[in-house]
Amino acid sequence: MNILGIGRALPQQVVTNQQLEQILDTSDEWIASRTGIRERRVMEGQHLTGLALQAAQEALADAGIKGQEIDLILVATTMGDYLFPSLACLIMEDLGASCPAMDLHAACTGFLYGLQTADAFLKSGKARHVLLVGAEAITRLANWTDRSTCVLFGDGAGAVVLGTSEREDLLGIHLNAQTDSRLLYSLSPAGNNPFTKGHDDPSQGLVMVGQDVFRFAVGQSEKDLKTVAEAAGIPMDQVDWVLLHQANRRILDTVRRRLGIDPRRMPDNIHRTGNTSAASIPLLLWELYHSGRLLPGHILALSAFGAGLTSGACLLRWGKQPPSELIPADDLFEQPVQNP
Ligand code: UT7
């Protein structure tokens, strides 16, 4: 499997911590020091379908591939604009594609689950090109009266076009899941069936036991990265870039310290995006690529974790030259905000 192209789309509306101070009992100081987040994008007057489409179109153009050449569309998302049809089906026509299409739900780990699924289609010969999009409007699920969760999330979409060549660039991948709906969940709509009594109340929105999820994220990310590196026979100090799901900068700092990773090899954009769930890793990868620092032959380690509980990590070799127009991104390498 090789990454042939990458795209992204972000909502126009920026919501800063100062704006949150106006509606919640919170402060920029608390949010920035506990999470690293300073602002996030929130969809307004837009649909997630439109964001996913925009990211997908950019990825196709970057790959030099036409929609008709796509053999499978996968969208990793927690919830599209519709419960059905899938977001993948909704973007297909405008891409000019005609192929199997489905959404894949593994919460914040969705992009990694998507990579593994795409790889299976490519390796089995069922597909020559796969479009994988991570697209989330997770702020729709947040409970905007719960300061401990709503300040964390943002919306966005990132997409990659995947194909094959003689050189295999997926050097290893490892996924996990375990049943625990207590720590991080959001109930689906109850509907109005008069013959079903005792619906659970979905109005509480997204619920998270923050500290337990934090512990899971740190421990699992460290374990997954070690597992995948050992299996591939590539020590972590030979990895050029480590990209973690952007959930909390203190999680990034703790994993970085435990694995002895140089901060200059671990970019983050959480201060601008917040936690965008399945879109988080492709959005960060897009920024690194467009910074011009990601070069052909570089090895990337990706690691994500989230509701399920799910987690996963992979090692990838990058094969693309930097784009012709670069976007300076010195703030991808901000200093850690505090000691854990
Ligand atoms: O993407 C899926 C994976 N998700 C994650 O990985 C998230 C993991 N968890 C976290 O990132 C952190 O646990 C949080 C950012 C959610 C919370 O940070 P924390 O350092 O664990 O804070 P806490 O929950 O222990 O709360 C500490 C205090 C509490 O006040 P008291 O009880 O000490 O008086 C909270 O009520 O901070 C209070 N607090 C806030 N204060 C101001 C919680 N949220 C806020 C807020 N503003 N927004």
Boltz pocket constraint, residues with backbone or C-beta under 6 A from the ligand:
constraints:
  - pocket:
      binder: B
      contacts: [[A, 25], [A, 26], [A, 27], [A, 30], [A, 31], [A, 34], [A, 35], [A, 108], [A, 147], [A, 148], [A, 149], [A, 151], [A, 209], [A, 210], [A, 211], [A, 212], [A, 213], [A, 214], [A, 217], [A, 246], [A, 247], [A, 248], [A, 251], [A, 275], [A, 277], [A, 305], [A, 306], [A, 307]]
      max_distance: 6.0
